[in-house]
Each structure stands twice: as C-alpha cells, then as structure tokens.
Amino acid sequence: MFGFGHSAASISPCSQTPYPRLCNSLVLTKPLAATDQTQLDLRESALKVTLNEAHQAHGLIMAMDVSSFNERAKVAWADCLELYEDTINQINRSLGSTDPASSQTWLSAANTNQQTCKNGFMDFNLAFYLKSFPVILSDFSKLLSNSLAINKVVAPLMASLSTKKTRGRRLLSDGFPEWISSADRKLLQTAPKGDVVVAQDGSGNYETISAAVAAAKGRSGGNRFVIHVKAGVYKENVEISRTMKNLMVIGDGIGSTIVTGSKNAEDGATTYGSATFGTGGRVKWPGYHVITSVAEAGKFSVGNFLAGDSWIPSTGVPFTSGL
C-alpha cells in the first residue's frame, strides 16, 4: 500500500470513499491533492481496476458448478451472470465518458446490480447458496463502491473541464438533453410512423409487443427501428437484449398504451426476472406506464425492492426509501 502526507490524505478523494485504505493503495507517487490531473488519474485507475475485477468476477461466476443447485437457485444464478455482464458494460461506459452525471448513473446501476443478484436468492429463501459464490465478489463490491464515491468527488472538476464538445445532460431549448441527436428529437416531438405496428385487435403487424421485438432482432441495417404499440392493455413481460441497438418503442400515451406483467417469486421469478419491461439497453417510450396499486408499488420501492437502506447510504447517492 502506498501512503502520503497527512494534509494530502485529509483532502483527497480517498478520504471520502467507504474504503479509504483500499483507495489509497491505488496512489503511486504523486500526492493526491497536488494536481487536478492526479485526481482524474485516480478516477481512471479506480475504474480500470474495478473493471478488471468485474471481468474476473463474471468469469468465476460463469465457471461455478451449479449442478447441486435446485431449479430456482439456478434461475437466480443465471440472473447474477447477466447482472455482472451488465455491470461490466456500465463500468466500461463510465470509463470512456467525460460526463460525470452519466457516469454516476451508470456506476449506481452497476452497484445496484450486486444487490439485485443477492435478492434473486433471497426472494426464494435460498440465501445459503450465496456462500458458494467466489470470495472475490466482496473485494469487487468494495472497489465498485469506491469508484462510485470517487466519481462523485471528482465530478465538479470533470464538469469544469468539459467543453462544448462534451455531450452532457444540459437541456436544450426544446427540453431535451444535449446528448439526444437531432434526428431522435424530431422523432420524439412528432408521432413517428412505426416500422411495425402492434395492435391487439389484429389491425397491426403483430398482436403482442414481444412478437414485434423478436421480429426486430432479424432486421438488417443500423437505422432506428420504431415499434408503434397502439392503445390497449398488454399483459406480457417484454425482454429486450443489450445487443439490440437503435430500437424505439412508442405508445399512444399514459392511460392508453399500458403494459402489465404478473411474474413474482411465488411463480418462480426472481426480482430481476419479474420486470414487466426488461432491457439491457435503453428504450425510449413516451408515456410508458405500468398499472399497479399503491400496496403493490410499495414492494418495488428502493427500501423494499433493493434493501437500499442497508447499503445505499455508504455510496453517498441521494435516494428515497419509500414511495
């Protein structure tokens, strides 16, 4: 472990992380408070080390012998594998970004993935299976929490160094963030003509959203593919893989196009697997709405859904526990 003088340590980003000694081990030669560039270097180093650990963790989870797991435990394990793959993606995006706000969002999502993985087992009262997971996951979780904290501390510096070329989250005069392309802004401002139409009455190309998404997988070209979902209540769980790019799903507005699913732990679905509209990428859907009661919605609050009260405070991320 590499140390430095008391004054440097007291004002360094490391002193504001949940695991400062682990953070300090990334400091090599220069006092951390000496230059702005050194603080940016620390952020980059932390993310690179965390990314490397994420790859190792994913590989170890993939190599686990789950032959002794029961069926529900295997479902939870498969969720963890996908969640760690997503975590690698989120850290990669943060490492290549100069937008601190976006990076904070992506790193927060990566942090949440760790708890969601555990929740999959706890949903089925199978927490004892977590003892079979690699020990490295504990170290990785600490590195990830530190990276999140460092990014937050360095965020003002990153923002001050940004130029007009940096595509941040500044709102333009039309109300859209700067990073949304002009073509996409036009699509969102108008009623775009769908490449395919979903309608329950059979008047479209497909009667379910899932069927339209499946059809989109086989399309050629890289242009934006628009799925227009007509008014109706669609009782299905829609899955969109991370590999699907440039997909836009639009409805007829809140209260008109509604998607509602019913997967739950009693039926064998994990918290992660119960998503009504699950995606590893990003879906733009003006007016997307899921119908539910207040009692049901309470099950998906940060406090209940993610057990957020037990771990989010240490990350420094503002949150609301209940509804």
Summary of the structure (lengths in Angstrom):
residues: 323
radius of gyration: 21.9
end to end distance: 43.2
largest distance: 72.0
contacts: 957
relative contact order: 0.10
helix: 50%
strand: 9%
